[in-house]
Amino acid sequence: MNSATQSVSTGTHGARPGLGVTLGRLARRPEAGSLLGMVAVFLFFALSAGTIFVSPAGFASWLNVAAEIGIVALPIGILMIAGELDLSIGAVIPASSLTLAIISGYYGLPEPIGIAAALAFGLLVGAINGFLVLRTEVPSLIVTIGTMFAVMGLTLGLSVLLTGSTSTNIVPSPFYKALLGQFVGGMFQVTIFWWVGFIIVAAFLLHLSPFGNWVYALGGDKISARNAGIPTERLTITLFMMSGFCAAFVGVGQAMVYQSAQVVGGQSFIFNSIMCVVIGGVLLTGGFGSVAGIVLGTITFSIVNQGIYFTGFDPNLGSVIIGALLLLAVLMNDTFRKMALTYSTKKKS
């Protein structure tokens, strides 16, 4: 059979098997379950809420929520792939907001100084978390709970000491308001565009650079990763610093958007970000997940979180739906993971 005949034969008889193989591989991707979940949830609210949900205002309602949670969920997801967890973000977000508000709002120093100090604070907490996890060998869940309460107490004490109040106002200049706290078209927060930028960076690091291979190896087996020459200690500290930086960035954005900061204000991000990550197909045991899955999980969570208000349902049902969605996501993710492992075994044999 010559090459021309072979090409024709492949084009007529080989198309279906090729498509089947492609669909089979897609079905075994970590984000396959979260994609199906997102489509199902979106269609459910689009049909039950009517045209208002698919209007620009409807999209803005859940995209604004997704952007803030999504920026935090990305490093949390990567940490979970590496087999670690960071709960201190619940304290870093309000602490960084107050850092900016006190420095640039209460004392009137230039905004770049306040922003730099807030972001540096997030990096410092992340570095402390990583150092304590490595040196104490205590699970990161326990370590970051400890740092969370420590940061909460420190934030409350310093806020009252410096300003005499647990909240501080800030009036950002037009440039920084447009950069970090503006509403595009009066509805869409500029944070959405920052979220897209963070997604691109995270996707490159996790899927296109050696850094990503290190993360997956660390989540799969720390000892083997260390024996393979991977700088596991430096990698762990870096991942926690990424988490702290992103949490601080969200805190800075919130201060710019709402023009105020309070001691309590970031606790909801702890479990919301973890739910987004789990819905996105990341395993709690580490070593499995993707940036695309984290993004899809974030969108799914945000649609449910905001979509309930566009329907005639009791808003309290939102928590019920999110809880059921989380359980369903865990079951689906486990199913798709087993499919992936079965596929890999068959391919090797």
N, C-alpha and C positions, 0 to 999 in steps of 0.2 A: 504494500500500500504506500503510495507516494505521499509527500507532505501535504499536497493540496487536498487529496482524498481524505487524509487523516484529519485535516482541519474541518472539512465539511462534516465528517462523521462525529467529531467532537461537538460541533455546533448543533447538530440535530438530535443526537442520542445522548450526549454527555451533559446537557444543560440541566436536566432534572436531578441527576445524582450530585452534580456540583452544587446546585442550590440547596439540596438536602444537607450536604456536608456543612455548607456555610451556616444554614439555620441551626444545625445541630451544635456547631461551635458557639454561635451566639447564645443559644439556650443554656449553655454551660458556663457563660461568663458570670462573674460575681454580681454584676448589676442587673442580670436578666430578671430576677424576681422583683427588684425595686422598680424596673421599667414597667412591668405589667401592673404593679400596684399603683404607680403614679397615673397611668392611663385610666385604670378602673376608677380611681378616686376622682380624677378630673371629670370624667364622663358622668359620674354619679352626681356631682354638684352642678355641672353644667345643665343636666336635665332637671334636677330638683329645684335649682335656684332661678332658672330662667336666664334671660338675656343679660341681666345686670351682672351676673357672675363673669360672663365672657366679655364684658365691656372694659374699657381702659381702667376705670375705677376698680373693677373687680380684680383685674390682673395686678394693679398696684397694691391692693390690700395684702395679697399673699407674697408678692415679690419683695415688698419692703421688709416683711417679717423674715422671708427666706434669706435675704442678703445679710442681715445682722447675725442670724443663727448660723448661716452658711459659712461666714468667715471664721467663726469659732469651731464649727463642726469639721472643717478640713484638717486642721492640725490634730484635733481630738481623734479623728478617724485614722490618721497616719500613726498616731501614738498607739491606738488600739491594734492596728496591723502589726506594730512592733511589740505587742504584748504588754503595753503599759496603759495607764489611765490617769487623767488629770482632772480633779474636782475643784482645784483652787481657782479655776476661772470664774467661779461664782463670786469670789471676793476681789479678784483682779479687775474685773470690769468696773464696778463702782469705785474702787480705789483709784484707778487711772483717771476716771471721770473727775473725781474730786481733786486729784493732783493737778490736772489742767485748770479746773475752775478756781482753785485756791491760788495757784501761781499767777495765772493770767487774768482771772476775774477779780479775786479779792485783793491781791497785791498789785495787779496792773502791769506785770512784766510782759514783755513781748510774747506773742502766741507761739512762735517757734520754740522758745525756751520751755513753755508749759507742755507743748506736745512732745518734745524730746524727753522731758522728765517723765511724762506719763508712759511713753513707750519703753524708756530705760527701766522703769519700775517693773513693767511686765517681764522684760528680759531677765531682770534680777531674780524675781520670784521663780521664773522657770529654771534658772541656773541653780537656785537653792533646792528646788524640787529634785532635779536630776542628781545633784550631789548627794542629797540625803538618801535617795533611792539606791544609789550605788554603794555608799559607805555603810549604811545600816542594813541593807538587804531586806528591808521591810517592804511589803507589797506597796506599790505606788498608790493604790486606793487609800491605804491608811496614811501614808506620808502626806498626800495632797489634801486629805481631810484636815490633818493637823495644820498645814500651812494655810488652808482656807480660813480656819478659825483665828489663826494668828494674825493674818492680814486683816480680817474683819475687825478684830479688836484694835489693832494698830490704826486702822483707818478711822474708827470711831473716836479713839483717844486723841489723835492728832487733829482731827477735824474740829472737835470741841475746843481743844487747846489753842489752835491757831485762829479760828474764826468765831468761836463761841456758839456754833450751831452745827447741826448734822447735815445741813444742805447749804450749797453755795451757788450763786448765780454767775453766769458769764455771758457777756454780749460780744460775740465774735465779730471780727472785722469782715467786710464784704468778701474779701478774697478767700479767707479760710472758711467762711460760711458757705461759699460756692464750692469750695474744694471738698469739704467734708460733711456739710450739713444742709445742702440745698435740696429743694424738691423740684425736679425737672418736670415741666408741664404742670406744676402745682400738685402733682400726685406721686411721682416716682422719686424715691430718695436717690441721691447720687451714690449712696452706699452700694447700690446694685452694680454700678460700673466697677467699683473697687472689688466687689465680690468676684466679678468676671476675671479681673486681673489676678486675684488670689487663686482662682481655679486654674488659670493657665500656668502659674508658677508651680502650684502643687502637682499638676498633671506632669509637668516636665520633670520635676524632682522624683516623683514616684515611679513614673513609667518610661522615662526617656534617659535617665542618668544612672550611673552606678549607685548613687545614693539610694534609689528605690530598691535595688537588689539587696543592699545592706539592710534596709528596713524589713523586707520580707524574710531575710535570713535570720534577723534578730527575733522576729516574731515566731519563726518556726522552731528554732533551737538556739538559745543564747550561747551555750557552751560550744556547739559546733561552729557557730558564727565567729566566736572569739578564736577558736583554733584555726579557722580559715584565714585569719589575718585581718578580719574586719575590726575597726576601732570601736568596739561596742560601747565603751564608756563615753567617749567623745560623742558618739552618735546619740546615746540616750540623753545626755545633757542638751545637745542641740535640739532634739525633738521637744523636750520640755520648754526650752527657750522659745521655740516656734509657737508653742501653745500659749505661753505667757504674752508674747508679742502680739499675736492675733487678738487675744482677749483685751489687751490694752488698747489696741487699735479700735475695737468696737466701743470701748469705753470713751475714747476720744470723740468718736463719731456721735455717740449719744449726747455728750456734753454740747457739741456743736448744734445738733438738731433741736434738742429740747432747751438749750441755753440754761441749763442748771444741772447740778449733780447732787446725789444723795448717798448717804452711807449704805443704805440697803437698796439694791436695784438689779443685781445680776444673778440671784440664786436660781431663777427659772432657766437660765442658760445651761445649767449643769445637766439636768435630766433631759431638757429639750435637745441639746446637741448630741447626747448619747443616743437618744431615740432616733434622731435623724441618721446617725451613723449605722445603727443596727438595722433600721429599715432599709438602708442602702446596701446591705449585704456584707458588712464587715463583721467578722466573728469576734466574740468577746475573748476567745482563746488566742487570738492573734494569727498572723501569717496568711490572712485571706481578706481581700477587699480591693476596692479601686476608687479612684477619685470620681469617676462617672457615677458609680453607685452612691457615693456620699452626696453628690449633688442631687441625684434623683430622689434619694431619701429625704433630703432637706426640702425639696419642692413638695413632695408628697405630704410631709408633716405640716408644712405651711398652708397647703391647700385645705387640709382637714381643719387646722387650727382657725383659719379665717372663713372658710367656706360655709361653716355652720351658721354664721351670722347672716348669710344671704338667703337662707331657707326659712321655712316656717317652723323648723324644729326647735326644741328647747335647747338653748346654748349650752346647758349643762351636759348635754349628750356628747358634746365635743370631746370631753375627757374619756367617755366610754368608747367612742369611735377610735380615738388615738390609742387607747389601751388594747382594744381588739386588733387594731392594725399592727401594733408592735408584736403581739403574740403571733399573728398570722405571718408577719415578716420573718420572725425567727424560724418558724416552721418551713416557710418557703426557702429561706436562705440555706437551711440545713439540707433540704431536698436538692437544691441546685449544687451545693458543695459536693454531695455524694455523687451526683451525676457527673460533675467535673472530674472527681477522682476515678470513677468507673471508666470514663472516657480516656483519661490519661493512661490507666492500666492497660486497657485494650489496645491503645495506640502503640505502647511499648512492646506488647506481646506480638 
